Amino acid sequence: MIIFLGRVNDKGSAYKEFLIITGIGIHLAQGWIRTILETSSQLNKQQAEQLMDRIIKQLYYRDCRAFAR
């Protein structure tokens, strides 16, 4: 099975990536994920959960509307 992560628009511009992130995650999380995936080719479930937990916490801390009212 071949998985394609990429985008082609109506004008033919295209890019292919092994990782696609949207929103503020592009700025905060993409670097962490790339570093982890480049250093170790496979993540086990525990490592993936720890990485996602770290990223979700960081995104929550940086969200200006995420506070108790």
C-alpha positions in Angstrom: 0.0 0.0 0.0 1.4 3.4 -1.0 0.4 6.4 1.1 0.6 9.8 -0.5 0.7 12.9 1.7 0.8 15.9 -0.5 -1.2 18.5 -2.4 -1.7 19.5 -6.0 -3.7 22.6 -6.8 -5.6 23.5 -10.0 -2.5 25.2 -11.5 -0.3 22.1 -11.0 1.8 23.3 -8.1 2.5 20.3 -5.9 4.4 19.3 -2.9 4.9 15.9 -1.2 5.7 15.6 2.5 5.9 12.8 5.0 4.2 15.1 7.6 1.4 17.5 7.2 0.4 19.9 10.0 -2.1 22.8 10.0 -2.7 25.9 12.0 -0.3 27.0 14.8 1.0 23.5 15.0 3.1 24.3 11.9 5.1 26.7 13.9 5.3 24.9 17.2 5.0 21.2 16.6 6.5 20.5 13.2 10.1 20.9 14.3 9.7 18.4 17.2 8.0 15.8 15.1 10.6 16.1 12.3 13.5 15.8 14.8 12.0 12.7 16.5 11.2 11.0 13.2 14.6 11.7 11.7 16.5 10.4 14.8 14.4 7.2 15.1 12.8 5.6 12.1 10.1 3.8 14.1 8.2 5.1 17.2 6.6 2.7 19.6 3.2 3.5 21.1 4.6 4.9 24.3 7.0 7.3 22.5 4.3 8.5 20.2 1.9 9.1 23.1 4.6 11.0 25.0 5.4 13.2 21.9 1.7 13.9 21.3 1.2 14.8 25.0 4.1 17.2 24.9 2.8 18.8 21.7 -0.8 19.1 22.9 0.4 20.7 26.2 2.6 23.2 24.3 -0.2 24.1 21.9 -2.6 24.6 24.8 -0.1 26.8 26.7 0.3 29.0 23.6 -3.4 29.4 22.9 -4.3 32.9 24.1 -7.9 31.8 24.8 -7.1 28.7 26.8 -7.7 29.8 30.4 -10.2 29.3 33.1 -12.9 32.0 33.2 
